[in-house]
Amino acid sequence: MKSVRKLVASVAFFSIASMVIIFAVSNRAEVPISLWPLPFYVSLRLSVALLGALAIGIVLGGVIAWTSSARLRLQRPAPPSLPNAARPTNFDDTRPKKSVSYRLPVEVDRD
């Protein structure tokens, strides 16, 4: 199952990477980029400008989604604490303790 998942992930990655490379090679024209209130401009390739804008949008969207869900993450109840988190126990402490003898009843001859 993991090998199929790895295969699908690698095919998806290589197909997206090849589309990005084809897009970057076919859009090599220089375009001036200027930010309106600032008095200067930068000349970049069209593919760099568009892929950079896409990357900035993805990062800003992730930050906005993460900060907007912070309230929900803080209100979520904490998981119950375990007596020893490194080695959880599999028994119930609420049951009364019984002394169990695992010895077989054997008659001993004491002469």
C-alpha positions in Angstrom: 0.0 0.0 0.0 2.8 2.4 0.8 4.6 1.6 -2.5 1.4 2.6 -4.4 1.1 5.8 -2.4 4.8 6.6 -3.1 4.3 5.9 -6.8 1.3 8.2 -7.0 3.0 10.9 -5.1 6.2 10.7 -7.3 4.1 10.8 -10.5 2.2 13.8 -9.2 5.4 15.6 -8.2 7.2 14.9 -11.5 4.2 16.0 -13.5 3.8 19.3 -11.6 7.5 19.9 -11.8 7.6 19.3 -15.5 4.7 21.7 -16.0 6.5 24.4 -14.0 9.7 23.9 -16.0 7.8 24.1 -19.3 6.0 27.2 -18.1 9.3 28.8 -17.0 11.0 28.0 -20.3 8.2 29.3 -22.5 7.7 32.6 -20.6 11.2 34.2 -20.7 10.1 37.7 -21.7 11.2 40.5 -19.4 8.5 42.5 -17.7 8.8 45.6 -15.5 7.4 45.2 -12.0 6.6 48.3 -10.1 4.9 48.8 -6.8 2.8 51.9 -7.1 3.8 54.0 -4.1 7.5 53.2 -4.5 9.4 55.2 -7.1 11.4 52.3 -8.5 10.7 49.2 -10.6 12.3 45.8 -11.2 12.6 44.0 -14.5 12.0 40.3 -14.1 11.2 37.4 -16.3 7.4 36.8 -16.6 7.7 33.2 -15.3 9.7 34.4 -12.2 7.2 37.1 -11.5 4.1 34.8 -11.8 5.6 31.9 -9.9 6.9 34.2 -7.2 3.4 35.7 -6.9 2.0 32.2 -6.6 4.5 31.2 -3.9 3.8 34.4 -1.9 0.1 33.8 -2.2 0.4 30.2 -1.0 2.6 31.2 2.0 0.2 34.1 3.0 -2.8 31.9 2.6 -1.3 29.3 4.9 -0.4 31.9 7.5 -3.9 33.3 7.4 -5.5 29.9 7.7 -3.2 28.9 10.5 -3.8 32.0 12.5 -7.5 32.0 12.0 -7.7 28.4 13.4 -5.6 29.2 16.4 -8.7 30.1 18.5 -10.1 26.6 17.7 -6.8 24.9 18.6 -6.6 26.7 21.9 -10.2 25.8 22.8 -9.7 22.1 22.1 -9.5 20.0 25.3 -6.2 18.5 26.2 -5.8 14.8 25.8 -5.9 12.8 29.0 -2.5 12.4 30.6 -1.0 9.0 30.8 0.8 7.7 33.9 3.9 7.1 31.8 3.7 8.5 28.3 6.7 6.6 27.1 5.2 3.2 28.1 1.4 3.3 28.3 -0.2 0.6 30.5 -3.0 -1.6 29.3 -4.9 -2.2 32.5 -7.6 -0.4 34.3 -6.7 1.1 37.7 -10.3 1.4 38.9 -10.7 -2.4 39.4 -10.1 -3.7 42.9 -6.8 -5.5 43.3 -6.9 -9.3 43.7 -4.1 -11.5 44.8 -3.7 -14.2 42.3 -1.7 -17.3 43.0 -0.2 -19.0 40.0 1.1 -22.0 42.1 -0.5 -25.4 41.6 -1.7 -27.1 44.8 0.8 -29.8 45.4 0.9 -32.0 48.5 4.3 -31.9 50.1 5.6 -35.0 51.9 7.4 -33.7 55.0 9.2 -36.6 56.7 
